[in-house]
């Protein structure tokens, strides 16, 4: 019997994912956040499965920022976050993060 794959549900193959981490930062904290993202992206780029990433600021709320990264699978993303270099370079960034789910599967 043939089975169809449902969009957004896990299967034997890893789907590409993107991760969105939102931050709230103002004034000097916003300046520090923006400066700290480049070393974090460098550390992430060195990890297997990383495709790209960028930081943006909300057009509607200047205190709200988002870091979007793209990966070849959720496993690559999670393994990258457990890497020591990523943890160290990410510490000044994650301190501004909002606590919310942020990894999305794409097809």
Backbone atoms as SQL, in Angstrom:
CREATE TABLE atoms (id INTEGER PRIMARY KEY, chain TEXT, resi INTEGER, resn TEXT, atom TEXT, x REAL, y REAL, z REAL);
INSERT INTO atoms VALUES
  (1, 'A', 1, 'UNK', 'N', 0.841, -1.171, 0.000),
  (2, 'A', 1, 'UNK', 'CA', 0.000, 0.000, 0.000),
  (3, 'A', 1, 'UNK', 'C', 0.892, 1.242, 0.000),
  (4, 'A', 2, 'UNK', 'N', 0.591, 2.161, -0.865),
  (5, 'A', 2, 'UNK', 'CA', 1.354, 3.403, -0.954),
  (6, 'A', 2, 'UNK', 'C', 0.886, 4.369, 0.121),
  (7, 'A', 3, 'UNK', 'N', 1.837, 5.106, 0.644),
  (8, 'A', 3, 'UNK', 'CA', 1.473, 6.131, 1.620),
  (9, 'A', 3, 'UNK', 'C', 1.888, 7.474, 1.081),
  (10, 'A', 4, 'UNK', 'N', 1.118, 8.471, 1.380),
  (11, 'A', 4, 'UNK', 'CA', 1.477, 9.819, 0.959),
  (12, 'A', 4, 'UNK', 'C', 2.106, 10.542, 2.133),
  (13, 'A', 5, 'UNK', 'N', 2.981, 11.436, 1.825),
  (14, 'A', 5, 'UNK', 'CA', 3.685, 12.212, 2.829),
  (15, 'A', 5, 'UNK', 'C', 2.888, 13.468, 3.135),
  (16, 'A', 6, 'UNK', 'N', 2.633, 13.703, 4.385),
  (17, 'A', 6, 'UNK', 'CA', 1.905, 14.902, 4.779),
  (18, 'A', 6, 'UNK', 'C', 2.880, 16.019, 5.039),
  (19, 'A', 7, 'UNK', 'N', 2.600, 17.170, 4.532),
  (20, 'A', 7, 'UNK', 'CA', 3.456, 18.337, 4.708),
  (21, 'A', 7, 'UNK', 'C', 3.557, 18.698, 6.187),
  (22, 'A', 8, 'UNK', 'N', 4.800, 18.907, 6.629),
  (23, 'A', 8, 'UNK', 'CA', 5.018, 19.335, 7.998),
  (24, 'A', 8, 'UNK', 'C', 5.107, 18.203, 9.011),
  (25, 'A', 9, 'UNK', 'N', 4.967, 16.935, 8.566),
  (26, 'A', 9, 'UNK', 'CA', 5.077, 15.816, 9.475),
  (27, 'A', 9, 'UNK', 'C', 6.383, 15.077, 9.214),
  (28, 'A', 10, 'UNK', 'N', 7.052, 14.614, 10.283),
  (29, 'A', 10, 'UNK', 'CA', 8.339, 13.955, 10.097),
  (30, 'A', 10, 'UNK', 'C', 8.194, 12.633, 9.357),
  (31, 'A', 11, 'UNK', 'N', 9.239, 12.270, 8.651),
  (32, 'A', 11, 'UNK', 'CA', 9.332, 10.974, 7.998),
  (33, 'A', 11, 'UNK', 'C', 10.774, 10.521, 8.074),
  (34, 'A', 12, 'UNK', 'N', 11.168, 9.559, 7.247),
  (35, 'A', 12, 'UNK', 'CA', 12.534, 9.042, 7.293),
  (36, 'A', 12, 'UNK', 'C', 13.566, 10.019, 6.749),
  (37, 'A', 13, 'UNK', 'N', 13.152, 10.964, 5.936),
  (38, 'A', 13, 'UNK', 'CA', 14.065, 11.953, 5.369),
  (39, 'A', 13, 'UNK', 'C', 13.958, 13.242, 6.176),
  (40, 'A', 14, 'UNK', 'N', 15.090, 13.941, 6.294),
  (41, 'A', 14, 'UNK', 'CA', 15.043, 15.226, 6.978),
  (42, 'A', 14, 'UNK', 'C', 14.630, 16.308, 5.999),
  (43, 'A', 15, 'UNK', 'N', 13.645, 17.085, 6.384),
  (44, 'A', 15, 'UNK', 'CA', 13.204, 18.212, 5.581),
  (45, 'A', 15, 'UNK', 'C', 14.057, 19.423, 5.923),
  (46, 'A', 16, 'UNK', 'N', 14.200, 20.327, 4.966),
  (47, 'A', 16, 'UNK', 'CA', 14.851, 21.596, 5.254),
  (48, 'A', 16, 'UNK', 'C', 14.032, 22.332, 6.306),
  (49, 'A', 17, 'UNK', 'N', 14.728, 23.108, 7.118),
  (50, 'A', 17, 'UNK', 'CA', 14.042, 23.899, 8.146),
  (51, 'A', 17, 'UNK', 'C', 14.595, 25.311, 8.154),
  (52, 'A', 18, 'UNK', 'N', 13.809, 26.217, 8.685),
  (53, 'A', 18, 'UNK', 'CA', 14.334, 27.530, 9.012),
  (54, 'A', 18, 'UNK', 'C', 13.993, 27.793, 10.465),
  (55, 'A', 19, 'UNK', 'N', 14.881, 28.521, 11.119),
  (56, 'A', 19, 'UNK', 'CA', 14.700, 28.849, 12.530),
  (57, 'A', 19, 'UNK', 'C', 14.578, 30.356, 12.663),
  (58, 'A', 20, 'UNK', 'N', 13.614, 30.779, 13.445),
  (59, 'A', 20, 'UNK', 'CA', 13.402, 32.199, 13.716),
  (60, 'A', 20, 'UNK', 'C', 13.545, 32.398, 15.220),
  (61, 'A', 21, 'UNK', 'N', 14.516, 33.190, 15.599),
  (62, 'A', 21, 'UNK', 'CA', 14.688, 33.560, 17.000),
  (63, 'A', 21, 'UNK', 'C', 14.439, 35.058, 17.087),
  (64, 'A', 22, 'UNK', 'N', 13.454, 35.421, 17.896),
  (65, 'A', 22, 'UNK', 'CA', 13.148, 36.843, 18.039),
  (66, 'A', 22, 'UNK', 'C', 13.782, 37.378, 19.317),
  (67, 'A', 23, 'UNK', 'N', 14.150, 38.645, 19.259),
  (68, 'A', 23, 'UNK', 'CA', 14.831, 39.314, 20.368),
  (69, 'A', 23, 'UNK', 'C', 14.156, 40.641, 20.657),
  (70, 'A', 24, 'UNK', 'N', 14.269, 41.076, 21.903),
  (71, 'A', 24, 'UNK', 'CA', 13.838, 42.412, 22.264),
  (72, 'A', 24, 'UNK', 'C', 15.051, 43.121, 22.834),
  (73, 'A', 25, 'UNK', 'N', 15.442, 44.245, 22.206),
  (74, 'A', 25, 'UNK', 'CA', 16.620, 44.993, 22.653),
  (75, 'A', 25, 'UNK', 'C', 16.471, 46.456, 22.251),
  (76, 'A', 26, 'UNK', 'N', 16.895, 47.346, 23.150),
  (77, 'A', 26, 'UNK', 'CA', 16.827, 48.782, 22.887),
  (78, 'A', 26, 'UNK', 'C', 18.171, 49.437, 23.188),
  (79, 'A', 27, 'UNK', 'N', 18.373, 50.620, 22.634),
  (80, 'A', 27, 'UNK', 'CA', 19.546, 51.440, 22.947),
  (81, 'A', 27, 'UNK', 'C', 20.858, 50.694, 22.790),
  (82, 'A', 28, 'UNK', 'N', 21.682, 50.748, 23.858),
  (83, 'A', 28, 'UNK', 'CA', 22.988, 50.087, 23.831),
  (84, 'A', 28, 'UNK', 'C', 22.859, 48.572, 23.681),
  (85, 'A', 29, 'UNK', 'N', 21.785, 47.999, 24.245),
  (86, 'A', 29, 'UNK', 'CA', 21.564, 46.560, 24.092),
  (87, 'A', 29, 'UNK', 'C', 21.335, 46.197, 22.633),
  (88, 'A', 30, 'UNK', 'N', 20.615, 47.039, 21.904),
  (89, 'A', 30, 'UNK', 'CA', 20.372, 46.782, 20.476),
  (90, 'A', 30, 'UNK', 'C', 21.681, 46.853, 19.691),
  (91, 'A', 31, 'UNK', 'N', 22.519, 47.814, 20.031),
  (92, 'A', 31, 'UNK', 'CA', 23.820, 47.943, 19.378),
  (93, 'A', 31, 'UNK', 'C', 24.675, 46.711, 19.662),
  (94, 'A', 32, 'UNK', 'N', 24.674, 46.262, 20.922),
  (95, 'A', 32, 'UNK', 'CA', 25.447, 45.080, 21.300),
  (96, 'A', 32, 'UNK', 'C', 24.902, 43.827, 20.613),
  (97, 'A', 33, 'UNK', 'N', 23.585, 43.710, 20.534),
  (98, 'A', 33, 'UNK', 'CA', 22.974, 42.564, 19.856),
  (99, 'A', 33, 'UNK', 'C', 23.401, 42.513, 18.394),
  (100, 'A', 34, 'UNK', 'N', 23.263, 43.621, 17.707),
  (101, 'A', 34, 'UNK', 'CA', 23.620, 43.672, 16.280),
  (102, 'A', 34, 'UNK', 'C', 25.094, 43.315, 16.061),
  (103, 'A', 35, 'UNK', 'N', 25.964, 43.772, 16.942),
  (104, 'A', 35, 'UNK', 'CA', 27.392, 43.483, 16.808),
  (105, 'A', 35, 'UNK', 'C', 27.708, 42.020, 17.128),
  (106, 'A', 36, 'UNK', 'N', 26.954, 41.418, 18.037),
  (107, 'A', 36, 'UNK', 'CA', 27.237, 40.047, 18.466),
  (108, 'A', 36, 'UNK', 'C', 26.743, 38.998, 17.477),
  (109, 'A', 37, 'UNK', 'N', 25.853, 39.363, 16.581),
  (110, 'A', 37, 'UNK', 'CA', 25.295, 38.379, 15.654),
  (111, 'A', 37, 'UNK', 'C', 26.326, 37.908, 14.625),
  (112, 'A', 38, 'UNK', 'N', 27.213, 38.769, 14.152),
  (113, 'A', 38, 'UNK', 'CA', 28.199, 38.364, 13.139),
  (114, 'A', 38, 'UNK', 'C', 29.071, 37.201, 13.620),
  (115, 'A', 39, 'UNK', 'N', 29.654, 37.260, 14.822),
  (116, 'A', 39, 'UNK', 'CA', 30.436, 36.108, 15.285),
  (117, 'A', 39, 'UNK', 'C', 29.586, 34.841, 15.457),
  (118, 'A', 40, 'UNK', 'N', 28.341, 35.011, 15.872),
  (119, 'A', 40, 'UNK', 'CA', 27.461, 33.854, 15.994),
  (120, 'A', 40, 'UNK', 'C', 27.199, 33.236, 14.624),
  (121, 'A', 41, 'UNK', 'N', 26.887, 34.062, 13.638),
  (122, 'A', 41, 'UNK', 'CA', 26.654, 33.532, 12.287),
  (123, 'A', 41, 'UNK', 'C', 27.901, 32.841, 11.731),
  (124, 'A', 42, 'UNK', 'N', 29.084, 33.374, 12.034),
  (125, 'A', 42, 'UNK', 'CA', 30.326, 32.717, 11.617),
  (126, 'A', 42, 'UNK', 'C', 30.442, 31.329, 12.240),
  (127, 'A', 43, 'UNK', 'N', 30.123, 31.223, 13.532),
  (128, 'A', 43, 'UNK', 'CA', 30.189, 29.931, 14.218),
  (129, 'A', 43, 'UNK', 'C', 29.149, 28.963, 13.657),
  (130, 'A', 44, 'UNK', 'N', 27.951, 29.458, 13.389),
  (131, 'A', 44, 'UNK', 'CA', 26.908, 28.608, 12.811),
  (132, 'A', 44, 'UNK', 'C', 27.283, 28.155, 11.408),
  (133, 'A', 45, 'UNK', 'N', 27.872, 29.046, 10.625),
  (134, 'A', 45, 'UNK', 'CA', 28.251, 28.726, 9.249),
  (135, 'A', 45, 'UNK', 'C', 29.288, 27.607, 9.186),
  (136, 'A', 46, 'UNK', 'N', 30.047, 27.431, 10.246),
  (137, 'A', 46, 'UNK', 'CA', 31.057, 26.380, 10.286),
  (138, 'A', 46, 'UNK', 'C', 30.457, 25.008, 10.602),
  (139, 'A', 47, 'UNK', 'N', 29.193, 24.967, 10.958),
  (140, 'A', 47, 'UNK', 'CA', 28.544, 23.716, 11.328),
  (141, 'A', 47, 'UNK', 'C', 27.909, 23.044, 10.121),
  (142, 'A', 48, 'UNK', 'N', 27.958, 21.714, 10.065),
  (143, 'A', 48, 'UNK', 'CA', 27.332, 20.984, 8.956),
  (144, 'A', 48, 'UNK', 'C', 25.827, 21.262, 8.890),
  (145, 'A', 49, 'UNK', 'N', 25.340, 21.452, 7.681),
  (146, 'A', 49, 'UNK', 'CA', 23.907, 21.643, 7.473),
  (147, 'A', 49, 'UNK', 'C', 23.445, 23.082, 7.444),
  (148, 'A', 50, 'UNK', 'N', 24.322, 24.027, 7.797),
  (149, 'A', 50, 'UNK', 'CA', 23.941, 25.439, 7.777),
  (150, 'A', 50, 'UNK', 'C', 23.858, 25.922, 6.333),
  (151, 'A', 51, 'UNK', 'N', 22.769, 26.600, 5.981),
  (152, 'A', 51, 'UNK', 'CA', 22.610, 27.138, 4.623),
  (153, 'A', 51, 'UNK', 'C', 22.859, 28.641, 4.601),
  (154, 'A', 52, 'UNK', 'N', 22.182, 29.386, 5.454),
  (155, 'A', 52, 'UNK', 'CA', 22.414, 30.828, 5.551),
  (156, 'A', 52, 'UNK', 'C', 21.670, 31.393, 6.746),
  (157, 'A', 53, 'UNK', 'N', 21.928, 32.664, 7.014),
  (158, 'A', 53, 'UNK', 'CA', 21.258, 33.322, 8.133),
  (159, 'A', 53, 'UNK', 'C', 21.374, 34.823, 8.020),
  (160, 'A', 54, 'UNK', 'N', 20.423, 35.505, 8.649),
  (161, 'A', 54, 'UNK', 'CA', 20.448, 36.972, 8.640),
  (162, 'A', 54, 'UNK', 'C', 19.667, 37.517, 9.823),
  (163, 'A', 55, 'UNK', 'N', 20.048, 38.720, 10.226),
  (164, 'A', 55, 'UNK', 'CA', 19.383, 39.440, 11.306),
  (165, 'A', 55, 'UNK', 'C', 18.586, 40.580, 10.709),
  (166, 'A', 56, 'UNK', 'N', 17.394, 40.790, 11.222),
  (167, 'A', 56, 'UNK', 'CA', 16.579, 41.921, 10.777),
  (168, 'A', 56, 'UNK', 'C', 15.882, 42.566, 11.957),
  (169, 'A', 57, 'UNK', 'N', 15.503, 43.809, 11.742),
  (170, 'A', 57, 'UNK', 'CA', 14.784, 44.578, 12.763),
  (171, 'A', 57, 'UNK', 'C', 13.363, 44.809, 12.275),
  (172, 'A', 58, 'UNK', 'N', 12.405, 44.743, 13.159),
  (173, 'A', 58, 'UNK', 'CA', 11.004, 44.927, 12.797),
  (174, 'A', 58, 'UNK', 'C', 10.764, 46.337, 12.259),
  (175, 'A', 59, 'UNK', 'N', 10.017, 46.414, 11.182),
  (176, 'A', 59, 'UNK', 'CA', 9.642, 47.713, 10.619),
  (177, 'A', 59, 'UNK', 'C', 8.584, 48.393, 11.480),
  (178, 'A', 60, 'UNK', 'N', 7.851, 47.606, 12.266),
  (179, 'A', 60, 'UNK', 'CA', 6.755, 48.148, 13.067),
  (180, 'A', 60, 'UNK', 'C', 7.098, 48.362, 14.530),
  (181, 'A', 61, 'UNK', 'N', 8.144, 47.690, 15.014),
  (182, 'A', 61, 'UNK', 'CA', 8.541, 47.782, 16.418),
  (183, 'A', 61, 'UNK', 'C', 10.066, 47.778, 16.469),
  (184, 'A', 62, 'UNK', 'N', 10.700, 48.934, 16.577),
  (185, 'A', 62, 'UNK', 'CA', 12.165, 49.008, 16.502),
  (186, 'A', 62, 'UNK', 'C', 12.900, 48.287, 17.636),
  (187, 'A', 63, 'UNK', 'N', 12.194, 47.853, 18.659),
  (188, 'A', 63, 'UNK', 'CA', 12.821, 47.087, 19.736),
  (189, 'A', 63, 'UNK', 'C', 12.833, 45.592, 19.445),
  (190, 'A', 64, 'UNK', 'N', 12.118, 45.179, 18.391),
  (191, 'A', 64, 'UNK', 'CA', 11.983, 43.762, 18.067),
  (192, 'A', 64, 'UNK', 'C', 12.891, 43.394, 16.896),
  (193, 'A', 65, 'UNK', 'N', 13.689, 42.340, 17.080),
  (194, 'A', 65, 'UNK', 'CA', 14.638, 41.852, 16.082),
  (195, 'A', 65, 'UNK', 'C', 14.349, 40.386, 15.813),
  (196, 'A', 66, 'UNK', 'N', 14.820, 39.880, 14.682),
  (197, 'A', 66, 'UNK', 'CA', 14.694, 38.451, 14.383),
  (198, 'A', 66, 'UNK', 'C', 15.957, 37.961, 13.687),
  (199, 'A', 67, 'UNK', 'N', 16.414, 36.798, 14.116),
  (200, 'A', 67, 'UNK', 'CA', 17.504, 36.091, 13.457),
  (201, 'A', 67, 'UNK', 'C', 16.877, 34.897, 12.749),
  (202, 'A', 68, 'UNK', 'N', 17.049, 34.829, 11.442),
  (203, 'A', 68, 'UNK', 'CA', 16.522, 33.717, 10.648),
  (204, 'A', 68, 'UNK', 'C', 17.705, 32.926, 10.109),
  (205, 'A', 69, 'UNK', 'N', 17.708, 31.623, 10.379),
  (206, 'A', 69, 'UNK', 'CA', 18.735, 30.747, 9.821),
  (207, 'A', 69, 'UNK', 'C', 18.047, 29.607, 9.077),
  (208, 'A', 70, 'UNK', 'N', 18.730, 29.089, 8.073),
  (209, 'A', 70, 'UNK', 'CA', 18.193, 27.985, 7.274),
  (210, 'A', 70, 'UNK', 'C', 19.156, 26.802, 7.357),
  (211, 'A', 71, 'UNK', 'N', 18.568, 25.599, 7.446),
  (212, 'A', 71, 'UNK', 'CA', 19.322, 24.375, 7.699),
  (213, 'A', 71, 'UNK', 'C', 18.829, 23.248, 6.812),
  (214, 'A', 72, 'UNK', 'N', 19.686, 22.240, 6.620),
  (215, 'A', 72, 'UNK', 'CA', 19.265, 21.101, 5.807),
  (216, 'A', 72, 'UNK', 'C', 18.467, 20.075, 6.604),
  (217, 'A', 73, 'UNK', 'N', 18.205, 20.332, 7.857),
  (218, 'A', 73, 'UNK', 'CA', 17.365, 19.463, 8.675),
  (219, 'A', 73, 'UNK', 'C', 17.381, 19.901, 10.125),
  (220, 'A', 74, 'UNK', 'N', 16.361, 19.499, 10.850),
  (221, 'A', 74, 'UNK', 'CA', 16.263, 19.899, 12.251),
  (222, 'A', 74, 'UNK', 'C', 17.401, 19.299, 13.067),
  (223, 'A', 75, 'UNK', 'N', 17.882, 18.112, 12.677),
  (224, 'A', 75, 'UNK', 'CA', 19.008, 17.511, 13.386),
  (225, 'A', 75, 'UNK', 'C', 20.272, 18.343, 13.285),
  (226, 'A', 76, 'UNK', 'N', 20.548, 18.857, 12.088),
  (227, 'A', 76, 'UNK', 'CA', 21.724, 19.725, 11.901),
  (228, 'A', 76, 'UNK', 'C', 21.609, 20.974, 12.754),
  (229, 'A', 77, 'UNK', 'N', 20.427, 21.549, 12.791),
  (230, 'A', 77, 'UNK', 'CA', 20.192, 22.756, 13.591),
  (231, 'A', 77, 'UNK', 'C', 20.438, 22.465, 15.074),
  (232, 'A', 78, 'UNK', 'N', 19.866, 21.404, 15.572),
  (233, 'A', 78, 'UNK', 'CA', 19.994, 21.095, 17.001),
  (234, 'A', 78, 'UNK', 'C', 21.430, 20.722, 17.375),
  (235, 'A', 79, 'UNK', 'N', 22.105, 19.984, 16.496),
  (236, 'A', 79, 'UNK', 'CA', 23.514, 19.646, 16.769),
  (237, 'A', 79, 'UNK', 'C', 24.381, 20.908, 16.770),
  (238, 'A', 80, 'UNK', 'N', 24.089, 21.841, 15.874),
  (239, 'A', 80, 'UNK', 'CA', 24.862, 23.090, 15.826),
  (240, 'A', 80, 'UNK', 'C', 24.710, 23.869, 17.126),
  (241, 'A', 81, 'UNK', 'N', 23.508, 23.904, 17.665),
  (242, 'A', 81, 'UNK', 'CA', 23.286, 24.650, 18.902),
  (243, 'A', 81, 'UNK', 'C', 24.007, 24.039, 20.095),
  (244, 'A', 82, 'UNK', 'N', 24.327, 22.758, 20.026),
  (245, 'A', 82, 'UNK', 'CA', 25.029, 22.126, 21.141),
  (246, 'A', 82, 'UNK', 'C', 26.550, 22.251, 21.026),
  (247, 'A', 83, 'UNK', 'N', 27.045, 22.803, 19.929),
  (248, 'A', 83, 'UNK', 'CA', 28.480, 22.994, 19.722),
  (249, 'A', 83, 'UNK', 'C', 29.018, 24.066, 20.669),
  (250, 'A', 84, 'UNK', 'N', 30.180, 23.826, 21.267),
  (251, 'A', 84, 'UNK', 'CA', 30.756, 24.755, 22.249),
  (252, 'A', 84, 'UNK', 'C', 31.000, 26.148, 21.664),
  (253, 'A', 85, 'UNK', 'N', 31.563, 26.215, 20.459),
  (254, 'A', 85, 'UNK', 'CA', 31.837, 27.528, 19.860),
  (255, 'A', 85, 'UNK', 'C', 30.545, 28.311, 19.629),
  (256, 'A', 86, 'UNK', 'N', 29.499, 27.619, 19.219),
  (257, 'A', 86, 'UNK', 'CA', 28.203, 28.271, 19.004),
  (258, 'A', 86, 'UNK', 'C', 27.637, 28.758, 20.333),
  (259, 'A', 87, 'UNK', 'N', 27.742, 27.942, 21.366),
  (260, 'A', 87, 'UNK', 'CA', 27.240, 28.354, 22.682),
  (261, 'A', 87, 'UNK', 'C', 27.965, 29.605, 23.184),
  (262, 'A', 88, 'UNK', 'N', 29.289, 29.609, 23.024),
  (263, 'A', 88, 'UNK', 'CA', 30.079, 30.745, 23.515),
  (264, 'A', 88, 'UNK', 'C', 29.785, 32.008, 22.717),
  (265, 'A', 89, 'UNK', 'N', 29.798, 31.901, 21.391),
  (266, 'A', 89, 'UNK', 'CA', 29.544, 33.099, 20.572),
  (267, 'A', 89, 'UNK', 'C', 28.084, 33.513, 20.624),
  (268, 'A', 90, 'UNK', 'N', 27.198, 32.577, 20.937),
  (269, 'A', 90, 'UNK', 'CA', 25.776, 32.900, 20.996),
  (270, 'A', 90, 'UNK', 'C', 25.320, 33.504, 22.309),
  (271, 'A', 91, 'UNK', 'N', 26.095, 33.344, 23.377),
  (272, 'A', 91, 'UNK', 'CA', 25.669, 33.825, 24.700),
  (273, 'A', 91, 'UNK', 'C', 25.262, 35.295, 24.710),
  (274, 'A', 92, 'UNK', 'N', 26.047, 36.216, 24.090),
  (275, 'A', 92, 'UNK', 'CA', 25.631, 37.623, 24.115),
  (276, 'A', 92, 'UNK', 'C', 24.407, 37.903, 23.236),
  (277, 'A', 93, 'UNK', 'N', 24.057, 36.955, 22.379),
  (278, 'A', 93, 'UNK', 'CA', 22.879, 37.104, 21.517),
  (279, 'A', 93, 'UNK', 'C', 21.654, 36.526, 22.224),
  (280, 'A', 94, 'UNK', 'N', 21.780, 35.284, 22.724),
  (281, 'A', 94, 'UNK', 'CA', 20.625, 34.586, 23.299),
  (282, 'A', 94, 'UNK', 'C', 20.064, 35.300, 24.521),
  (283, 'A', 95, 'UNK', 'N', 20.880, 36.096, 25.198),
  (284, 'A', 95, 'UNK', 'CA', 20.396, 36.796, 26.392),
  (285, 'A', 95, 'UNK', 'C', 19.208, 37.715, 26.071),
  (286, 'A', 96, 'UNK', 'N', 19.076, 38.115, 24.821),
  (287, 'A', 96, 'UNK', 'CA', 17.978, 38.995, 24.400),
  (288, 'A', 96, 'UNK', 'C', 16.798, 38.230, 23.786),
  (289, 'A', 97, 'UNK', 'N', 16.914, 36.895, 23.706),
  (290, 'A', 97, 'UNK', 'CA', 15.916, 36.089, 22.999),
  (291, 'A', 97, 'UNK', 'C', 14.595, 36.006, 23.758),
  (292, 'A', 98, 'UNK', 'N', 13.520, 35.986, 22.989),
  (293, 'A', 98, 'UNK', 'CA', 12.194, 35.719, 23.532),
  (294, 'A', 98, 'UNK', 'C', 12.020, 34.200, 23.604),
  (295, 'A', 99, 'UNK', 'N', 11.366, 33.736, 24.661),
  (296, 'A', 99, 'UNK', 'CA', 11.170, 32.297, 24.859),
  (297, 'A', 99, 'UNK', 'C', 9.926, 31.864, 24.084),
  (298, 'A', 100, 'UNK', 'N', 10.142, 31.306, 22.901),
  (299, 'A', 100, 'UNK', 'CA', 9.037, 30.848, 22.062),
  (300, 'A', 100, 'UNK', 'C', 9.565, 29.836, 21.059),
  (301, 'A', 101, 'UNK', 'N', 8.693, 28.944, 20.572),
  (302, 'A', 101, 'UNK', 'CA', 9.135, 27.997, 19.527),
  (303, 'A', 101, 'UNK', 'C', 9.595, 28.739, 18.290),
  (304, 'A', 102, 'UNK', 'N', 10.565, 28.174, 17.561),
  (305, 'A', 102, 'UNK', 'CA', 11.062, 28.927, 16.429),
  (306, 'A', 102, 'UNK', 'C', 11.590, 28.131, 15.251),
  (307, 'A', 103, 'UNK', 'N', 11.428, 26.796, 15.227),
  (308, 'A', 103, 'UNK', 'CA', 11.946, 26.003, 14.109),
  (309, 'A', 103, 'UNK', 'C', 10.764, 25.529, 13.277),
  (310, 'A', 104, 'UNK', 'N', 10.872, 25.755, 11.960),
  (311, 'A', 104, 'UNK', 'CA', 9.777, 25.455, 11.043),
  (312, 'A', 104, 'UNK', 'C', 10.269, 24.578, 9.905),
  (313, 'A', 105, 'UNK', 'N', 9.510, 23.539, 9.583),
  (314, 'A', 105, 'UNK', 'CA', 9.845, 22.622, 8.497),
  (315, 'A', 105, 'UNK', 'C', 9.351, 23.193, 7.184),
  (316, 'A', 106, 'UNK', 'N', 10.188, 23.088, 6.141),
  (317, 'A', 106, 'UNK', 'CA', 9.775, 23.499, 4.797),
  (318, 'A', 106, 'UNK', 'C', 9.793, 22.281, 3.883),
  (319, 'A', 107, 'UNK', 'N', 9.061, 22.358, 2.816),
  (320, 'A', 107, 'UNK', 'CA', 9.062, 21.288, 1.813),
  (321, 'A', 107, 'UNK', 'C', 9.480, 21.854, 0.496);
